[in-house]
Amino acid sequence: MSNTLVLDVDGTLVDTNYHHVVAWLRAFRGVDVTVPAWRVHRAIGMGGDRLVAAVAGDKVEQDHGDEVRAAWERHFDEMLPEIQPLEGAHRLVRAATDLGLAVVLASSGKRKHVEHYLKLLDPGDIAWTTSDDVEDSKPAPDLIQVALREVKSERAVVVGDSVWDCDAAARAGLPSIGLLTGGFSEDELVDRGASAVYQDLDTLRAELADLPFAVVSEPNA
């Protein structure tokens, strides 16, 4: 029975979470909305279609949602040259494929950003999906389900850095593994369902063979 490692990208394989926070803060300020940085950080990992309302409320989403998202994209694009892979990202993907695991990236990011990250990561010939491939973003399970169809997986585990990754995995009926690389705490990740939490990618790599792969099923209601 084939085992698949479903990997989040932002904050998990590439060190982008705080760049995203800054880009969103600048986007909100562009429409004269001030939100605290910690609140933006807590929303990183969910889809941008959800983030404006989650951080600033439904009224801001109604009045400025599309404008804020467009501004976030401009500000983040300006920071793309600064983005670097997290230590051990390339080694993790290659070790997983060497073990015979299927690897698929499931990112809430935009396709053009993920394409840029792939150049940095050099992961080899692996499947990947982005927010452009689904109508409903994390914490909905859609991205994970699309990713799994890419590799026709029978068993899988989801690896991510945010509570939203854990939520999406649970809704897809799969176990999740947390990483501290995105700035969420171990307690937060465990509380949202993470079976285990690792400090970094190299520590996770050492235990790839022992991850709790589960049979792929329909999402939970």
N, C-alpha and C positions, 0 to 999 in steps of 0.2 A: 504494500500500500504506500503510495507516494506521500512524502512529507513536504510541506511548503512553509517557508519563512516569509511572512508578509511584513515588510519593513516600511514604517513611516520614513519620511525624508527630512523635512525641516525640523531641526532640533534633535533628530535621531542620528542622521548620517552627515548632515551639514550644520554648521554653527550659525544659525540664522535667527533664532527666536528674538534676540534683543534688537537686531536690525529691524525685524517686523514691528516690534514695539515702538521704536523711534519713528518708523514710517507712518504707523497709524496715528501716533500723537501729532505729528506734523499735519497729517490729513485732517484730523479733527480741528486743529487750530485754524486751518484754512477756512473753516465755516464758523469760526468763533465759538467753538465748543471746547471746553477744557475738561479732560477726564484724567484721573490719576493713572500714572504709569503702571502701578501694581494691578489695577483692574484690567488694563489692556493685556498685560502679561498673562493673567489668568485665563484670558480668552484665546490666546494663541494656540493654534492646533485645531480649532473649529473653523469651518469655512467662512470666508469673508462675507458671504451672503447672510450669515447669522451674526457676525461679530458686532456690527454697528449697533443693532438693537440691544444685544447682550451687554454692551459696554456703556452705551449712552442713552438707551431707551427707545421706545417705539416712535416717539415724536421726531427724534433726530433721524431715525431710519426713514420715516415717511417724508420728511422735508429735505434730507441731504444724503440719503444712503448711497445712491449711485455716484454722486459727486465725491463723497468721502472715499469710496472704493477706487475711483479713478485716480484721485490724488495719492492714495496709498500706493498704488501701482507705480506712479511716477517717482515717488520718493524712494520706494524700494529698488526700482530699477537703477537709480543713481548709486545705490550702495552695492550692487551686484559684484563689482570688481573687488570688494573687500571680503566677500564670502569665502570661507575655507571649509574643507571637510573636517569633521571631527576626527580626532586621533583614533586610528584603528578601523575606520569605516571601510576602506578598501580591503584590509585584512579580513574583516568579518564576512564580507560578501564572498570573497574568494574561498575562505575556509568552509563556508556553508555549501558552496557548489562542489568543493572537493569532497565533502561528506556525502554528496549525492542528493542534497536537498534542492528542491526548486526554490528560487528566490524571485519575489515580485515586489516592486515598490508601489506603495499605495499612498499617494500624496494629495493633500488638500490644496496644494499650490497650483499655480498656472503652468500650462504646458511649457511655455518659453523659459520659465524659471527652472523647471525640472530638467529640461534639455541642457541648460547651463550647468546644473549640478552634476549631470551624468558625465560631462566633460571633465569635471574636477575629480569625480570619484573613480572613473575608469573601471566600472563594475563588470565589464564583459558583456556578453549577450544575454541579458535578462529582460523579463517583462516588466512593464511599468504602466501605471495609470495616473491620471491627474483629475482635478476638479472639472476639467473640460469634458470628461467622459461620463459624468453623472449629473442628474438634476438635483440631488439632495446630498449635501456635504456632511462631513463629520460634525456631530457625533452619530449621524445616520450610518447604517452599515453599508450603504451602496458602494462606496469606493472599495471596500474589502471584498464584496461579492463580485464586482467587476474584475478586480485583480485576480481572484481565485479562478474565474472563468478563463482568464488569459493562460493559465497553466494547467487547467483541468485537474485541479487538486482534489485529493480525497481526504487528506488530513492536513491541518495547518495550525500555526500559532502566530499571533500578531505581536510585533515589537514596536513600541513607540515611547515617546517622552512625555506625553501629556495625558491628562485625565480624559480628554476627548477621544484619544486613541483607545483607551480602556473601555469607554462607553461604546464606541463603534464595534469593538471586538465582541463585547457582551451581547449587543443587539444582533450580531451575526452568529451568535452561538458558539463563539470561539474563546479560548483562553488568551490572556494578554500578558506580556512581559514589559516591565517598565524600565526606563533609563533615567538617570538623574541629569542627563546632558542638556535638557531643555529648561531646567530651573524649577520644575515641580518636585515637591518633597516625596520621600519614600512613603510617608503616611498617607499623603493625598492619593498617590497611585494605588497603593494597596486598598484604600477605602473604596476606590472605584473599580476594584476587581483584579488588579495585577497579581498574578500568581507568584511572581518574584520581581525584585527590583535590583538592577545592577548600576554600579557607579559609572562604568565606562564600557566602551565597546569591546575592548580587549578582554575584560573580565567575562563579558557575555560570550565572547568567542570561545573561551576555554570550556564552556559548558553547553555548547550547541547540541551535542548528542543527547543531553539530558532534558531538553526542553519539553514541556507538556503538550505535545501535538494532540489535537482532538479531531474527530471526524467532522468534516464539513457538513453543515446542516442549514436549514432555512433559518432566517433571523427570528429572534424572539419578538413577541408582540410587544 
